[in-house]
Amino acid sequence: MDIKDVPDWILSLEKDEVEFIRKFVLNSGSLKHIAKNYNVSYPTVRTRLDRLIQKIELNERNDKEEFISFVKHLAIEERVSLEDAKLIIEKYKNEMEEK
């Protein structure tokens, strides 16, 4: 898959979140198995999954904003680094919340 084909919501994830998704898939979606793998309780894993779901949903809503979409595409095209794009988007979100 080419980087241009990677959905924006995946690009917004941190490495540990991608690893969590990988373990989730490899464990057939069993939160009980993932809890055992991470050596934490089931509610802890459930909370982490819920936060990840919220982040993905928020990212999909943000993709509808033209400026955020523009910055993400600059990162995909490697015209700005992914880290710089994240900083720009975070600053933009903070400014929008203050209005």
Secondary structure, 3 states (H helix, E strand, C coil): CCHHHCCHHHHCCCHHHHHHHHHHHHCCCCHHHHHHHHCCCHHHHHHHHHHHHHHHHHHHHHCCCHHHHHHHHHHHCCCCCHHHHHHHHHHHHHHHHHC
